[in-house]
Amino acid sequence: DVIPTNKVLPTEVVEEGSFDFDGVTINLIKVYETECPVNMVVELPDQKTLLLQDLIYHNCYGYFGERTQAGDYCFDNWIAALKSFEPKGYEHVLPGHGDPTDSSVFPIMIGYLAFAKQKIAEGLRGDDLRNSIINEYPNYGLTMALWMSDFMLFIYKPQ
């Protein structure tokens, strides 16, 4: 019975804030208008651990195909969010994609986002955008994220 026959929907709302779970302090932090409209970051401060979900891609191409509610690119919000976590010196950073790492990933991810933002500002789209990013970060995985980002930013037209 691995696949349920009925849809099970959550009945509890997870709120932002701190709580104790069996002696472990857990901080839930909502981050808005970055990789998606809302991300829930999980911080375990005593363990110097941060679960950043898809705010961090480690050695992977990040998906940057979202826009803010105002229609702007999400790069600035995303970079600001990462900069807010960067000085805390996490020993364990668990990304949404890629291997676990540490705080050294923050400037790398910020640089990736700044590079993609600059290429878009230069007017690159499609193959030109993807190839530019791939040439700058040739050893990254998850190239599908580049295709998805380009499609969502420049091709998809919501109704």
C-alpha positions in Angstrom: 0.0 0.0 0.0 2.7 2.5 -1.0 0.4 4.5 -3.2 -2.7 5.8 -1.3 -6.1 5.5 -2.8 -7.3 8.7 -1.3 -5.8 12.2 -1.3 -4.7 13.3 2.2 -4.6 17.0 2.7 -2.8 18.8 5.6 -5.1 19.9 8.4 -2.5 21.9 10.3 -1.0 25.2 9.3 2.7 25.4 9.9 3.5 28.9 11.3 6.8 30.7 11.3 8.6 30.8 14.6 10.6 28.9 17.1 9.6 25.8 19.1 11.2 23.0 21.1 10.9 19.5 19.8 12.2 16.9 22.2 14.9 19.2 23.5 15.9 20.5 20.0 15.2 24.2 19.2 13.7 24.5 15.7 13.2 27.8 14.0 10.9 28.0 11.0 11.5 31.0 8.8 9.4 32.0 5.8 11.2 33.5 2.9 9.1 35.2 0.2 9.5 35.7 -3.5 12.7 33.9 -4.2 12.9 30.5 -6.0 9.1 30.2 -5.4 6.5 32.5 -3.8 7.1 31.1 -0.3 9.8 28.8 1.1 10.0 27.5 4.6 13.5 27.4 5.9 14.3 25.2 8.9 17.0 26.2 11.2 18.5 24.1 14.0 20.6 26.8 15.7 22.2 24.7 18.4 23.4 22.2 15.7 24.5 25.1 13.4 22.3 23.5 10.7 20.1 25.1 8.1 17.7 23.4 5.7 17.3 25.9 3.0 15.1 23.9 0.6 15.4 25.3 -2.9 17.1 28.5 -1.8 20.4 26.7 -2.2 21.5 24.5 -5.1 24.9 23.0 -4.5 26.9 22.4 -7.7 23.6 22.4 -9.5 21.9 25.0 -11.8 19.3 26.8 -9.8 15.8 27.4 -11.0 15.2 31.2 -11.3 12.0 31.2 -13.2 9.8 33.0 -10.7 8.7 36.6 -10.5 7.5 38.7 -7.6 3.8 39.6 -7.2 4.8 42.9 -8.8 6.2 41.1 -11.8 9.9 41.7 -11.1 12.6 39.1 -11.2 13.2 37.4 -7.8 17.0 37.7 -7.9 17.3 40.6 -5.5 15.0 39.1 -2.9 16.8 35.8 -3.2 20.2 37.3 -2.8 19.1 39.4 0.2 17.7 36.2 1.9 20.9 34.4 1.4 23.0 37.3 2.6 20.8 37.3 5.8 21.8 33.7 6.5 25.4 33.9 5.4 27.0 35.5 8.5 25.5 32.9 10.9 28.3 30.4 10.2 26.3 27.3 9.7 28.4 24.1 9.8 25.7 22.2 7.9 23.7 23.6 5.1 21.2 21.2 3.5 20.3 22.3 0.0 17.2 21.6 -2.0 19.5 20.1 -4.7 23.0 18.8 -4.4 25.1 17.5 -1.6 25.0 18.8 1.9 27.6 21.6 2.5 28.4 24.4 4.9 28.3 28.2 4.9 30.9 28.4 2.1 28.0 27.8 -0.3 26.4 31.2 0.3 28.8 33.3 -1.8 28.8 30.7 -4.5 25.0 30.7 -4.8 24.9 34.5 -4.6 27.4 34.7 -7.4 25.4 32.3 -9.5 22.2 34.3 -9.0 24.0 37.6 -9.7 25.5 36.1 -12.9 22.1 34.9 -14.2 20.6 38.3 -13.3 23.3 40.1 -15.3 22.9 37.9 -18.3 19.1 38.5 -18.3 19.7 42.2 -18.0 22.0 41.9 -21.1 19.0 40.5 -22.9 20.1 36.9 -23.2 17.3 34.4 -23.7 16.9 30.8 -24.7 20.1 29.0 -25.9 22.2 32.1 -25.4 21.2 32.4 -21.7 21.6 28.7 -21.0 24.9 28.5 -22.8 26.3 31.5 -21.0 25.4 30.1 -17.6 26.7 26.6 -18.6 30.0 28.1 -19.8 30.4 30.0 -16.5 29.5 27.0 -14.4 30.5 24.0 -16.6 30.5 21.3 -13.9 27.1 21.9 -12.5 24.3 19.4 -12.8 20.5 19.8 -13.3 20.5 21.6 -16.6 16.7 21.1 -16.7 16.5 24.0 -14.2 17.9 26.3 -16.9 15.3 25.2 -19.4 12.6 25.6 -16.9 13.8 29.0 -15.8 13.9 30.3 -19.4 10.5 28.9 -20.2 8.8 30.3 -17.2 10.4 33.8 -17.5 10.1 34.3 -21.3 7.8 31.8 -22.9 5.0 30.8 -20.6 2.1 33.2 -20.5 -0.3 32.5 -17.6 -4.0 33.0 -18.4 
